[in-house]
Structures are given as C-alpha cells and as structure tokens.
C-alpha cells in the first residue's frame, strides 16, 4: 500500500470542542457548495462523488476521546481523498454488496493515518466512512 503525502497538517486544538468547530467549518464549506447531499470528488475513483452519509453517525458511535483523535485528521483526510491517486487496500464483504477501501496517508508532519471509503457495488455509490491514526 502506497501512502499519499498531504500538504495539510492535523487540525490544531487541545479540546474536542475546538477541533470539532474547525472540522464542522470545513464540512460546512463543502455542504454549502450543493443544495443536496454534501460530497467531494475523488481523484482515485475518476472524479466520482464521495458522500459523507456514514462519516458523522460512525464518528458519534465512538467515545469522546476517540472522536477527538479521529477528527484531528479530518482536513488531511479530505485532501487525501481529493488528491490521492494511490491504490488502496480493498476488502470485499461477502455477505453484502460492499467493498471497503482503506487508503494510507501522511500528514504534513509525517504522521501516518488511514481513511476508509465504503463502496456500494449495486448502486456504485461511495461513502467516506472514517479516518483514524495508525496505532
């Protein structure tokens, strides 16, 4: 798996509230560009739309400390989705018509993190699931 080097640093902040406010500002900029569901376009998937339908519900299933850790990588993950042409590790779910793509990326400060995109094979839609630091 190749890693993509982003030009974006982690979101700064010492508390969950600070980081969440910055992440929501980025998300609201994206959401403000469309009247319908917010999306970004991915270079790897030939400029197809990547929707955010699963990201926020998945994030809020985590405890506050884990949310804080994951949200710090939100800005870098958005850049990696938009600009990375590197191949992900793809795992097919045998019970459902889904494929989970996991991309690796580095922040500007050389911190490794992963982001996951779920693809619905039947409809061909892709959803940004999660971003998290490497353990």
VOGU-3710 file (C-alpha; in Angstrom, 3 decimals, decimal comma):
1> xxxxxxxxxx> 0,000/0,000/0,000  1,386/3,367/-1,012  0,962/6,394/1,214  -0,065/9,826/-0,002  1,816/12,801/1,463  -0,676/15,592/2,225  0,156/19,282/2,429  -2,276/19,679/5,311  -1,448/19,444/8,999  -3,685/17,879/11,622
11> xxxxxxxxxx> -6,400/20,155/12,957  -4,992/22,003/15,942  -6,703/22,240/19,289  -6,426/20,973/22,813  -10,056/20,022/23,328  -12,712/18,155/21,416  -14,820/21,318/21,126  -12,060/23,285/19,394  -11,273/20,532/16,899  -14,965/19,822/16,238
21> xxxxxxxxxx> -15,600/23,501/15,457  -12,770/23,541/12,891  -13,910/20,252/11,339  -17,510/21,477/11,116  -16,319/24,680/9,396  -14,581/22,567/6,744  -17,635/20,346/6,370  -19,994/23,328/6,127  -17,856/24,803/3,322  -18,306/21,558/1,397
31> xxxxxxxxxx> -22,011/21,355/2,247  -22,529/24,951/1,130  -21,497/24,125/-2,423  -24,539/21,927/-3,064  -28,232/22,047/-2,263  -28,383/18,291/-1,826  -26,109/15,811/-0,067  -22,565/17,060/0,581  -19,811/15,317/-1,372  -16,248/15,662/-2,570
41> xxxxxxxxxx> -14,733/14,246/-5,732  -12,000/11,647/-5,620  -9,060/11,515/-7,997  -8,554/7,770/-7,481  -12,166/6,956/-8,386  -12,038/9,063/-11,595  -13,671/12,152/-10,044  -16,675/10,228/-8,727  -18,568/11,657/-5,786  -17,725/10,549/-2,247
51> xxxxxxxxxx> -20,634/11,211/0,133  -20,490/11,856/3,896  -23,655/9,911/4,858  -21,829/7,437/7,110  -18,997/9,581/8,479  -20,780/11,585/11,175  -23,004/8,743/12,514  -19,954/6,437/12,620  -17,916/9,101/14,430  -20,579/9,692/17,076
61> xxxxxxxxxx> -20,642/5,980/17,925  -17,135/6,417/19,342  -16,312/7,759/22,796  -15,310/11,467/23,060  -11,579/10,748/23,366  -11,602/8,619/20,200  -13,703/11,251/18,354  -11,091/13,857/19,256  -8,251/11,666/17,920  -10,085/10,967/14,653
71> xxxxxxxxxx> -11,349/14,481/13,966  -7,803/15,851/14,107  -7,156/14,062/10,791  -10,348/15,276/9,063  -8,734/18,065/6,982  -5,846/15,855/5,867  -8,272/13,051/5,004  -10,307/15,368/2,788  -7,164/16,368/0,890  -6,082/12,735/0,554
81> xxxxxxxxxx> -9,475/11,745/-0,876  -9,433/14,588/-3,381  -5,804/14,358/-4,498  -4,518/10,821/-3,940  -4,214/8,520/-6,910  -2,582/5,728/-4,894  -4,189/2,308/-4,807  -5,946/1,349/-1,569  -6,240/-1,970/0,187  -9,704/-3,217/-0,771
91> xxxxxxxxxx> -11,678/-5,805/1,173  -14,897/-7,244/-0,209  -17,705/-8,053/2,224  -19,009/-11,493/1,170  -22,441/-11,140/2,829  -23,282/-7,719/1,437  -22,625/-5,966/-1,846  -19,924/-3,756/-0,340  -16,245/-3,101/-0,800  -14,217/-1,324/1,885
101> xxxxxxxxxx> -11,279/0,684/0,533  -8,560/1,702/3,008  -6,114/4,416/1,961  -2,924/5,299/3,838  -1,704/8,881/4,020  0,797/11,057/5,849  0,094/14,496/7,269  2,481/17,367/6,632  4,156/16,446/9,932  4,730/12,863/8,690
111> xxxxxxxxxx> 2,057/11,249/10,884  0,553/8,125/9,334  -3,228/7,796/9,238  -5,805/5,753/7,366  -9,096/6,658/5,788  -11,835/4,310/4,714  -14,314/4,575/1,893  -17,220/2,148/1,588  -18,457/1,354/-1,912  -21,939/0,008/-2,570
121> xxxxxxxxxx> -21,391/-2,343/-5,524  -25,038/-2,464/-6,532  -25,503/1,296/-6,903  -21,852/2,238/-7,368  -22,007/4,930/-4,656  -19,071/5,636/-2,405  -19,183/6,881/1,172  -16,451/8,345/3,366  -16,575/6,181/6,500  -13,739/7,096/8,773
131> xxxxx> -10,248/8,493/9,257  -8,010/7,411/12,117  -4,343/7,469/13,142  -2,136/4,426/12,782  -1,621/2,714/16,118
//
